[in-house]
Amino acid sequence: MYIRKVMPEDEPVIKGWLSEPKVCKYVTGRQVYSTDMFYSWYEAHDQFGYILEEGTNSVAYGEIWIDEEEKDIELAHIVVHPSLRNKGLGKSFIKELLAECKNYSYEWVYMRIEPGNVQAIQCYKGVGFVEDPNLRSSFDSRWIWLKKGSRRIRTRFKGNENIFLK
């Protein structure tokens, strides 16, 4: 398995993964996905989408958002292929995204999660994120906010080539 940058050709695959309203709500904050959503993510100057592939199959999607002003990073829009959920791919994918975050010298990596998305919360806590209730009360109460110190991110790979998993 390896991660690569997302391409416009990946949009139909992501659309299929987000076709169920509950999943779409958990991933995007909206119950209905639109192609415009993908292109707004893809074209943003501070959002970088990645695909996890196994062989020739795309199995997960997620983004790294870089906030130069706040000096932090956020992981967003994480989704795993429906038939591959609850098998550890999400954790593996998050670890690889975190490895990419090492390219930035910011102290924290954040995630915001819909409160009902218990599986995602457990997954993210399983890779070392902790809940930060202060962000929920002072910044945006809609979400559960998690954070992980970027200095605690362990990388298994070096260089800018594709990142291969064992």
N, C-alpha and C positions, 0 to 999 in steps of 0.2 A: 504494500500500500504506500501511497505517496500523496502529498498535497501539491497543488498547483494553483496558480491564479485563475480566477473565474473568467470565463469568456462569454460573449453574448450568446453563443450557441448553447450554453448551459441553461439558459432561461426556461425552456420548456420542461426540462427535468425538474428544476426547482418548483415550477408551477404545479407539476404533478404531485410533488411531496406536500405542497401547501393547499391541496384541493379540499381537504376536510376543514370546515370552519373552526373547530376547536383547536386543531393544530395550528392553523393560520393565525388565530388569535394569540396563542401562546408564543409564536415565533415573531409575529410582526406587530401585534397589538391591534390588529384588525381582523374581522371574521372572513373577509373576502380578499383574496389575492388579486393583484392586477399586474400585467406586464410592466406598466408604468412604475410600479414599486421597484421592481428589479432594476430598471434602467436608472432610476433616481439613486439607488445604492451604487450601481456600477459606475455612474458618471461623477459621483461625489469625489472631490479632491482629497478628502481625508478619510475615506472608507475604502478598505481593500478586501475584496471577496476572495475566498479560497474554496476549492473543491477537494475533497478526499476521494481518491480513486483506488479501487481494488481491481487490478487487471485493466480492462477497458471500461469498467463500470464505475460511474459516479455513485458514491455511497453517502456523502455528507456535504453540507455547505455551511459556511459561516464567514463572518467579517471581523476585521480588526479596524476599529475606529481610532484615529490619532487626534487627540485634542491638544494642539500646540499651546493654546491659551491657558488651559487648565493644567497642562503638563501631565496628562495621564492618558491611559489607553482603555478602551472598552471593547469587549467581545460582544458581538450582536448577531441576531438572526441565525442562530445555530439550529440546524435541522438535519436529521438523519433519515435516510431512505426508510419508508414505512415498514418494510418487511425485515429490516435489520436493527430495529430499535430494541433496547433492553438487552443488548449483547456485548456491551463494553465499547462499541465504536465511538459513541459520543465522548467518553473519557479519553480515548486515544486521540481523537480529533482535537479536543480541547488542549491536550498536552502539546500537540504539534503547533497549534495556533499560538500557544504560550511560548514555544521555542522561537517562533517568528517575532514575537514581542520583544525578544532580547535585542533586536536591532535598534531599539529605542531606549533611552536612558531614563525613562520616567519611573517613579517610585511605585505606582500602583496600576494594577489592571482591574477594571470593574466589569460587572455584569448586572443587568437589571432583568428581573424575571417576573412574569405575571404570577400573582400569589397562588393561584390554583395549580400551577405547573410543578407539582411535587416531585415528579421524576427528574425534571431538569435541575431543580434545587439540590436534590440528592446527588446527582451526577457532578455538579459543579463543586459541591462540598467535598465530594470524593477525590477531587484533584487539588484540594487545598484552599478553595475559596471559603471565606467566612462572611457571615451576614454583618452588615453595618447599619444598624437601626438609625443611627444619626442621619444618614443620607435620606432615609425614608421620611423622617420627621422634618428635616430642614430643606430638602431639595425637591423630591417628588414622591408623594405618598402613594401614588398608584402602584408602584413597583416594589418588589423586594430587591434590595441592593446587596450585592456581594462584592468582595474585593480580595485581592491576593497581592502581596508584596512582590514586585517584579524581581527583586534580588533573590527571592526564594524560588525562582523558576529554574528548573534544571533543564539543560538542553542536552540532547544526545548527539547532535550533529553540528557541524561547522560549515561555513561557506554559504554562498547564495544559491547553490544548486537546489534541485528538487529535494525535498526531505523524504527519505525512505524509512518506513517502519520495519521493524523485525517481525 
